[in-house]
Amino acid sequence: MSELRAGGSGSRPRWLLGLGAGLGLLLATAGILESAPGVGSIPDDAAALVNGAVIRETRYESALAALAQDSRDPLSESDRRHVLDRLIEEELLVQRAVELGLDRSDPVVRNTLVSAMIETIVEGVGQREPEAAEVEAFYEANREFFARTDRYWVRQLRFPVTRTDDGATNEDDARARAEEAARRLRDGEAPSLLARELDAGGVLPLPDGYLPAAKLREYLGPTPALRATSLQTGEVSEPVRGGSAYHVLQMVERVTSPPLPLAAVESQVRAEMRRRAGDDSLRDYLERLRADAEVRLPAS
Protein backbone atom coordinates (compact mmCIF):
# COMPACT_ATOMS: atom_id res chain seq x y z
CA MET A 1 0.00 0.00 0.00
CA SER A 2 1.46 3.33 -1.03
CA GLU A 3 -0.36 5.25 1.71
CA LEU A 4 -1.47 3.93 5.07
CA ARG A 5 -4.58 5.42 6.62
CA ALA A 6 -6.52 4.34 9.67
CA GLY A 7 -9.91 5.99 9.38
CA GLY A 8 -12.48 6.47 12.13
CA SER A 9 -14.91 3.75 13.04
CA GLY A 10 -18.01 5.58 11.82
CA SER A 11 -21.23 3.61 11.66
CA ARG A 12 -20.27 -0.06 11.89
CA PRO A 13 -22.74 -2.79 10.94
CA ARG A 14 -23.28 -5.40 13.63
CA TRP A 15 -21.83 -8.15 11.45
CA LEU A 16 -18.50 -6.31 11.53
CA LEU A 17 -18.28 -6.21 15.30
CA GLY A 18 -17.59 -9.93 15.64
CA LEU A 19 -14.38 -9.61 13.66
CA GLY A 20 -12.38 -8.58 16.71
CA ALA A 21 -12.55 -11.92 18.54
CA GLY A 22 -11.38 -13.91 15.53
CA LEU A 23 -8.63 -11.47 14.72
CA GLY A 24 -7.52 -11.41 18.36
CA LEU A 25 -6.98 -15.17 18.32
CA LEU A 26 -5.23 -14.88 14.98
CA LEU A 27 -2.81 -12.29 16.33
CA ALA A 28 -2.27 -14.15 19.58
CA THR A 29 -1.41 -17.37 17.77
CA ALA A 30 0.40 -16.01 14.73
CA GLY A 31 3.16 -14.20 16.62
CA ILE A 32 2.68 -11.27 18.95
CA LEU A 33 5.18 -8.82 17.56
CA GLU A 34 6.84 -8.66 14.15
CA SER A 35 9.43 -5.90 14.14
CA ALA A 36 10.05 -3.70 11.14
CA PRO A 37 13.52 -3.80 9.57
CA GLY A 38 14.41 -0.26 10.56
CA VAL A 39 13.23 2.67 12.64
CA GLY A 40 10.60 4.60 10.72
CA SER A 41 10.87 2.44 7.61
CA ILE A 42 7.78 0.73 6.26
CA PRO A 43 8.19 -2.56 4.38
CA ASP A 44 6.66 -2.75 0.91
CA ASP A 45 4.31 -5.52 2.01
CA ALA A 46 3.06 -3.69 5.12
CA ALA A 47 -0.55 -2.70 5.64
CA ALA A 48 0.37 -0.76 8.79
CA LEU A 49 3.19 -0.23 11.25
CA VAL A 50 2.18 -0.16 14.94
CA ASN A 51 4.93 0.79 17.41
CA GLY A 52 7.45 -0.91 15.15
CA ALA A 53 5.36 -4.05 14.66
CA VAL A 54 4.34 -4.85 11.10
CA ILE A 55 0.82 -5.79 10.09
CA ARG A 56 1.48 -7.52 6.80
CA GLU A 57 -0.60 -6.89 3.70
CA THR A 58 -1.24 -10.64 3.49
CA ARG A 59 -2.85 -10.62 6.94
CA TYR A 60 -4.96 -7.62 6.01
CA GLU A 61 -6.12 -9.27 2.78
CA SER A 62 -6.93 -12.50 4.64
CA ALA A 63 -9.07 -10.57 7.09
CA LEU A 64 -10.84 -8.82 4.23
CA ALA A 65 -11.44 -12.14 2.47
CA ALA A 66 -12.88 -13.67 5.64
CA LEU A 67 -15.19 -10.71 6.08
CA ALA A 68 -16.24 -10.76 2.43
CA GLN A 69 -17.39 -14.37 2.76
CA ASP A 70 -19.92 -13.31 5.41
CA SER A 71 -21.24 -10.38 3.39
CA ARG A 72 -23.70 -10.49 0.51
CA ASP A 73 -22.46 -7.12 -0.76
CA PRO A 74 -18.97 -6.13 -1.95
CA LEU A 75 -16.86 -4.55 0.76
CA SER A 76 -16.93 -0.78 0.74
CA GLU A 77 -13.99 1.50 1.36
CA SER A 78 -15.47 2.13 4.82
CA ASP A 79 -15.46 -1.62 5.47
CA ARG A 80 -11.83 -1.87 4.39
CA ARG A 81 -10.86 1.03 6.68
CA HIS A 82 -12.73 -0.58 9.54
CA VAL A 83 -10.92 -3.91 9.06
CA LEU A 84 -7.57 -2.13 9.11
CA ASP A 85 -8.64 -0.21 12.21
CA ARG A 86 -9.53 -3.46 13.92
CA LEU A 87 -6.17 -5.00 13.05
CA ILE A 88 -4.39 -1.96 14.44
CA GLU A 89 -6.49 -1.99 17.60
CA GLU A 90 -5.91 -5.71 18.08
CA GLU A 91 -2.16 -5.18 17.68
CA LEU A 92 -2.26 -2.40 20.26
CA LEU A 93 -4.13 -4.66 22.70
CA VAL A 94 -1.69 -7.51 22.15
CA GLN A 95 1.28 -5.22 22.71
CA ARG A 96 -0.34 -3.84 25.86
CA ALA A 97 -1.03 -7.37 27.11
CA VAL A 98 2.66 -8.17 26.70
CA GLU A 99 3.62 -4.96 28.53
CA LEU A 100 1.35 -6.02 31.41
CA GLY A 101 2.92 -9.46 31.46
CA LEU A 102 -0.25 -11.39 30.62
CA ASP A 103 1.78 -13.74 28.44
CA ARG A 104 3.58 -14.77 31.64
CA SER A 105 0.86 -14.51 34.29
CA ASP A 106 -2.41 -15.42 32.61
CA PRO A 107 -2.81 -19.21 32.20
CA VAL A 108 -5.29 -18.88 29.33
CA VAL A 109 -2.92 -16.66 27.36
CA ARG A 110 0.04 -18.93 28.11
CA ASN A 111 -1.88 -22.06 27.05
CA THR A 112 -2.94 -20.34 23.83
CA LEU A 113 0.65 -19.35 23.06
CA VAL A 114 2.00 -22.81 23.87
CA SER A 115 -0.64 -24.49 21.67
CA ALA A 116 0.04 -22.06 18.85
CA MET A 117 3.79 -22.59 19.12
CA ILE A 118 3.38 -26.37 18.99
CA GLU A 119 1.17 -26.05 15.90
CA THR A 120 3.76 -23.81 14.28
CA ILE A 121 6.58 -26.28 14.99
CA VAL A 122 4.79 -29.35 13.67
CA GLU A 123 3.04 -27.59 10.77
CA GLY A 124 4.04 -29.23 7.54
CA VAL A 125 5.99 -32.02 9.25
CA GLY A 126 5.21 -35.37 7.70
CA GLN A 127 3.52 -33.84 4.64
CA ARG A 128 5.82 -35.80 2.34
CA GLU A 129 3.99 -38.96 1.43
CA PRO A 130 6.16 -41.92 2.44
CA GLU A 131 7.07 -44.56 -0.09
CA ALA A 132 5.16 -47.84 -0.02
CA ALA A 133 8.25 -49.60 1.36
CA GLU A 134 8.45 -47.09 4.25
CA VAL A 135 4.79 -47.60 5.11
CA GLU A 136 5.21 -51.37 5.06
CA ALA A 137 8.31 -51.22 7.26
CA PHE A 138 6.55 -48.95 9.77
CA TYR A 139 3.53 -51.25 9.83
CA GLU A 140 5.67 -54.35 10.40
CA ALA A 141 7.47 -52.64 13.31
CA ASN A 142 4.18 -51.55 14.91
CA ARG A 143 1.74 -54.37 14.15
CA GLU A 144 0.30 -54.46 17.67
CA PHE A 145 -0.45 -50.74 17.57
CA PHE A 146 -2.75 -51.26 14.58
CA ALA A 147 -4.40 -54.44 15.91
CA ARG A 148 -7.62 -52.58 16.64
CA THR A 149 -9.51 -55.68 17.75
CA ASP A 150 -7.04 -56.62 20.52
CA ARG A 151 -8.28 -56.19 24.08
CA TYR A 152 -6.21 -55.92 27.24
CA TRP A 153 -7.24 -56.34 30.86
CA VAL A 154 -4.59 -54.41 32.75
CA ARG A 155 -4.28 -53.37 36.37
CA GLN A 156 -2.18 -50.38 37.34
CA LEU A 157 -0.46 -49.07 40.45
CA ARG A 158 0.67 -45.48 40.03
CA PHE A 159 3.28 -43.72 42.20
CA PRO A 160 3.34 -39.95 41.55
CA VAL A 161 6.61 -38.02 41.50
CA THR A 162 6.07 -34.67 43.18
CA ARG A 163 8.18 -31.58 43.78
CA THR A 164 8.13 -29.48 46.94
CA ASP A 165 8.38 -25.69 47.06
CA ASP A 166 12.14 -25.92 47.74
CA GLY A 167 12.69 -27.98 44.58
CA ALA A 168 13.17 -31.38 46.24
CA THR A 169 11.38 -34.40 44.72
CA ASN A 170 10.24 -37.77 46.01
CA GLU A 171 11.65 -39.52 42.92
CA ASP A 172 13.68 -42.10 44.85
CA ASP A 173 10.83 -42.87 47.23
CA ALA A 174 8.29 -43.24 44.40
CA ARG A 175 10.56 -45.60 42.49
CA ALA A 176 11.32 -47.65 45.64
CA ARG A 177 7.61 -48.07 46.37
CA ALA A 178 7.00 -49.02 42.73
CA GLU A 179 9.73 -51.65 42.87
CA GLU A 180 8.26 -53.09 46.05
CA ALA A 181 4.80 -53.15 44.47
CA ALA A 182 6.11 -55.02 41.41
CA ARG A 183 7.84 -57.61 43.61
CA ARG A 184 4.77 -58.17 45.79
CA LEU A 185 2.45 -58.39 42.79
CA ARG A 186 4.64 -61.15 41.38
CA ASP A 187 4.35 -62.89 44.75
CA GLY A 188 0.57 -62.91 44.35
CA GLU A 189 -0.55 -60.05 46.61
CA ALA A 190 -3.74 -58.21 45.66
CA PRO A 191 -3.33 -54.86 43.82
CA SER A 192 -6.05 -53.27 45.97
CA LEU A 193 -4.15 -54.12 49.14
CA LEU A 194 -0.86 -52.79 47.75
CA ALA A 195 -2.56 -49.60 46.58
CA ARG A 196 -3.62 -48.85 50.15
CA GLU A 197 -0.40 -49.90 51.86
CA LEU A 198 1.97 -48.21 49.39
CA ASP A 199 -0.17 -45.14 48.66
CA ALA A 200 -0.59 -45.82 44.96
CA GLY A 201 -3.37 -44.47 42.83
CA GLY A 202 -4.19 -43.06 39.42
CA VAL A 203 -5.39 -39.61 38.42
CA LEU A 204 -7.90 -41.36 36.17
CA PRO A 205 -8.69 -44.84 37.59
CA LEU A 206 -8.11 -47.63 35.08
CA PRO A 207 -11.34 -49.60 34.50
CA ASP A 208 -11.17 -53.19 35.74
CA GLY A 209 -11.89 -54.91 32.44
CA TYR A 210 -10.91 -55.23 28.79
CA LEU A 211 -9.78 -52.13 26.90
CA PRO A 212 -8.40 -51.60 23.38
CA ALA A 213 -4.90 -50.21 22.97
CA ALA A 214 -6.20 -46.72 22.12
CA LYS A 215 -8.17 -46.52 25.38
CA LEU A 216 -5.18 -47.78 27.37
CA ARG A 217 -3.15 -44.93 25.91
CA GLU A 218 -5.78 -42.42 27.04
CA TYR A 219 -5.71 -43.73 30.61
CA LEU A 220 -2.02 -44.53 31.02
CA GLY A 221 -0.17 -42.26 28.60
CA PRO A 222 1.91 -43.43 25.62
CA THR A 223 4.94 -44.99 27.34
CA PRO A 224 3.11 -47.06 30.00
CA ALA A 225 0.46 -48.10 27.44
CA LEU A 226 3.12 -49.34 25.03
CA ARG A 227 4.72 -51.36 27.82
CA ALA A 228 1.34 -52.72 28.93
CA THR A 229 0.47 -54.05 25.48
CA SER A 230 3.77 -55.96 25.38
CA LEU A 231 2.97 -57.92 28.57
CA GLN A 232 1.76 -61.49 28.48
CA THR A 233 -1.14 -62.81 30.59
CA GLY A 234 -0.16 -62.82 34.27
CA GLU A 235 3.04 -60.81 33.70
CA VAL A 236 3.95 -57.83 35.89
CA SER A 237 6.04 -54.99 34.50
CA GLU A 238 9.05 -53.37 36.07
CA PRO A 239 8.39 -49.75 37.18
CA VAL A 240 7.74 -47.67 34.06
CA ARG A 241 8.43 -43.92 34.21
CA GLY A 242 5.67 -42.14 32.32
CA GLY A 243 4.54 -38.55 32.73
CA SER A 244 4.98 -37.53 36.36
CA ALA A 245 4.78 -40.98 37.91
CA TYR A 246 6.10 -44.52 38.05
CA HIS A 247 3.64 -47.15 36.83
CA VAL A 248 3.53 -50.84 37.73
CA LEU A 249 1.34 -52.78 35.31
CA GLN A 250 -0.13 -56.26 35.54
CA MET A 251 -1.66 -58.02 32.55
CA VAL A 252 -4.67 -59.94 33.86
CA GLU A 253 -5.59 -61.26 30.43
CA ARG A 254 -5.21 -60.32 26.79
CA VAL A 255 -7.37 -61.26 23.84
CA THR A 256 -5.30 -61.03 20.68
CA SER A 257 -6.80 -61.27 17.21
CA PRO A 258 -4.83 -61.84 14.01
CA PRO A 259 -3.30 -58.56 12.79
CA LEU A 260 -5.29 -56.72 10.15
CA PRO A 261 -3.60 -56.66 6.74
CA LEU A 262 -1.78 -53.48 5.80
CA ALA A 263 -4.30 -52.74 3.06
CA ALA A 264 -7.07 -52.52 5.68
CA VAL A 265 -5.27 -50.01 7.90
CA GLU A 266 -2.96 -48.15 5.49
CA SER A 267 -4.66 -44.79 6.05
CA GLN A 268 -4.24 -45.19 9.84
CA VAL A 269 -0.61 -46.22 9.35
CA ARG A 270 0.13 -43.11 7.29
CA ALA A 271 -1.66 -40.88 9.81
CA GLU A 272 0.33 -42.39 12.67
CA MET A 273 3.58 -41.87 10.73
CA ARG A 274 2.70 -38.18 10.34
CA ARG A 275 1.77 -37.86 14.02
CA ARG A 276 5.02 -39.42 15.20
CA ALA A 277 7.01 -37.26 12.77
CA GLY A 278 5.36 -34.21 14.38
CA ASP A 279 6.18 -35.51 17.87
CA ASP A 280 9.82 -36.05 16.87
CA SER A 281 10.02 -32.56 15.35
CA LEU A 282 8.59 -31.00 18.51
CA ARG A 283 11.00 -32.94 20.73
CA ASP A 284 14.00 -31.90 18.60
CA TYR A 285 12.86 -28.26 18.70
CA LEU A 286 12.43 -28.32 22.47
CA GLU A 287 15.86 -29.87 22.94
CA ARG A 288 17.41 -27.10 20.84
CA LEU A 289 15.57 -24.48 22.88
CA ARG A 290 16.83 -26.02 26.12
CA ALA A 291 20.38 -26.21 24.75
CA ASP A 292 20.30 -22.48 23.96
CA ALA A 293 18.58 -21.49 27.21
CA GLU A 294 19.95 -20.80 30.65
CA VAL A 295 17.91 -22.96 33.04
CA ARG A 296 18.72 -22.72 36.73
CA LEU A 297 17.11 -24.76 39.50
CA PRO A 298 17.17 -23.99 43.21
CA ALA A 299 19.90 -25.79 45.15
CA SER A 300 18.50 -28.93 46.80
N, C-alpha and C positions, 0 to 999 in steps of 0.2 A: 504494500500500500504506500502510495507516494506521500499521503498526508494522513496523519492519525488524529481522529477527533472522537471525543467521548461526549456525546450529546446528553441533554437532560432526559429524565425518565418520561416526562409527559404523561399522556393518558395510556396506560398499559392494559391491554386486554387480560382477562383473568387467565387465559390459557398460556400466557407468557410467564406468569408468576411462578409456576412450578418448575421453571428451568433452573432456578438457583440450586435446589437440592441435588439434582443430577449433576450439575456442573461442579458443585462442591465436592462430591465424591470423586468426580473425574480428576479434579485438581489435587485432592488429597492422595489419590492413588497413583497419579502419573508423575509425581515428583514435585515437591513443594516449591522450590525455587530453581529457576534456570537463569543464571547470570548472563548478562550481555557481555560481548567481547571487550568492550572498552567503555570508559566513563563517558556518558553522553551520546555514544554512538548507537544507532538503531540498525539492527540487521535487516537485510533486504526482505527476509521472510517473516518479519515481525508484524503482528497486528497492533501491538501496543507494548510499551515498556513501562513497568510499574516498579519504582524503587530499584531499578537495575535488573529486575526479573523480566524475562521475555515471555510474552504471550504469542505463540507462534501463529502464523496465518493458517496453518493446517488445523490447529485446534479451533480457531475461530470459524473456519469453513465447516468443520465437523459439527460444531454447535449449531450453525445455521442450517445445515442439512437435516439434523435431528429435529429442529424446530419446524422446518418446512414439511416434514413428513406428517406432522400433527395439524397442519393448516390446510384448509381447502383453497385458500387464496395465495397468490405469490407473495413473498415477503416484501414489505415496503422498506423504504430507506429508514423509516422510524423503527421498524422491527430490527433492522440490521444494527442501528445505533444502540438499541436497547440490549441486544445480545452482547455487543462489545462492552457496554456498561456493566452488564452482569459479570462478564469474565473479569473485568478490572476489579469490581467490588469483591468477587470471590477471591481473587489474588490478594487483595488487601486484607481480607479476613484471615486467609491462610497465613500470610506473613505475620499478622498480629498474633495469631494463635501460637506461632513459633516463638515470637518475642515473649509471650506469657508462659512459655514452657509447657503448653498443653501436649506437645508431642512427647514429653517426658513424664508428665504427671497424670494425664487422663488415660485410663485403661482402654477406653473405646477408640480413641485416636491412635494409641500405640498398636492395638490389635489390627486396626485398619491398615496402618503403615506396614506392619509385619506381613500381613496377608498380601498386600500389594507388592511388597518387595519379593516375596516368594514367587508370586505369579510372574514377576518380571524376570527373575532368574531362570525359571523353568520354561518360560515362553519359547516356543520353537524347538525345545529339546526333544529329540526323538521323532521329529517330523520326517526325517529320511526314512522311506519305507525299507525295511530290512529285506535282504535277499531271502529266497525260499530256504536256502541251506541254513541261514542264521536263525530263522523261525523254527526250523526243525530241531536244530541243536538246542535252542532255548527250551523248547517243549520237552525234549528228551531229558534235560537236566532238571525239569520242574514238573514232572508228570503228576506227582501227588497234589500239587497246587491246583491243577486243572481237573482233578477227579471230583467233579461237583457232587457226585452221588455218595461219596464216602461220608461216614458219620463216626464221630468220636465221642466217647463218654469219658470225660477227663475231670479229675478233681484237682483243686489248686489250693496251696497254702502260700500266702503272700506276706512278705516281710518288708515293710516300707523302710526306705533309707531317708532319714530326715536330717535337717540342718538346724542347729540352734542359732540364736541371735549372735553369738560370738564366733560363728563360722565352723564350729565343731560338728561332726556328723556321727551317726551311730552305725556307720558302714560295717565295721568289724563285728559289732554285736548282731546286726541283722543277718550277716552271712553265717555267723556261728549258729544262730538259731535255725537258719534254713538248713544248714548241714545236719544239725541234730534231727530236724523234722524228716529229712530224707532218709537218714539211718533208721529212725523209728518206724517210718512208713514201711520200709523194706522188712522190718521185723514183724509187721502185721498189726501195728497199733492203728486205731481208728483216726481218720483225719479230723473229725469233729473234736475229739479229745485233745489232739495236738494243737488244734487252732486255739483252744481255750488256754492250755498250759503254756504255749509258746507265744501267745499274743499275735496270732497270724490272722489276717483277714483281707478281703479284697474291697477295692473301692466300689466295684460293680460285681456282686456275687455271681459266681459261675453256676448256671443251672445244673442240677444234678440229673443229667440225662444226655441223650445223643445230640450232638451239634455238628453242622458242616464246618469245613475248614474256615470259610468266610466269617461265620459267626464266632468261632474261636478267636479269630484275629481281632474282632471287635471287642471281645471281653478281655483278652489277655495282652493284646499288643502284638506286633509282628514277630519279634524275636522269640518270646515264650510260645506263641502259637506254632511257629515253625518247628520248635523243639518238640512240642506236644504231639504234632502229627507224625513225628518220626518214632514215637514210642510204640512198643508192642504191648499187647494185652497183659496187664499185671505189672508192667515195668514202671519204676519210679525214676524221675530225672534227678540229675545233680542240680544244685541251685543254679538258676538261670537269671542273670542280671538283665532286666528289661524295664525301661522307663526309670522310675524312681523306686524300684523295689527288687528284691530277690524272690523268685518264684520256684516253688517245688511242685512238680506236676506228676500225677499218677494216672496212667491209662487204665481205666476200669475195663473197657472193652472197645474194640473198633470193628466197624463193619465196612469192609473194603470191597468195592466193586471194580470190575475190570476197567482200566483207563479208557476214556473216550478217545477215539481216533483224532489225530491232529485236524483232519478236515472238519470235524464237528465243532472244534473249539478254536479255530485259527484266529477268528476276530478277537476273542478274549486273550489269546496268546500275544497278538500284536499290541493290544491295549496295555497288557501288563508289561511288555517290553518298553513301551513309551513311558509308563508310570515309573518304572525302575530307573530309566535313563534320567527322568526328571529328578528323582530322589538322589541319584549319584551326582548330578550337576549341582543340586542344592548343597549337598554335603561338601563337595569340593570348594564351592564358593565360600561356605562358612569357614572351612579350614583356612582358606587364604585370608579371610577377614581376621580370624584369630591370630594368624601368623604376623599380620601387619599391625595388630592392636597391642596396646599395653594393658594387660589385665592383671590387676593386683588383688590378692585376697588377704583378709585380716590374718595376722599371725595366730596359729592355733595354740 
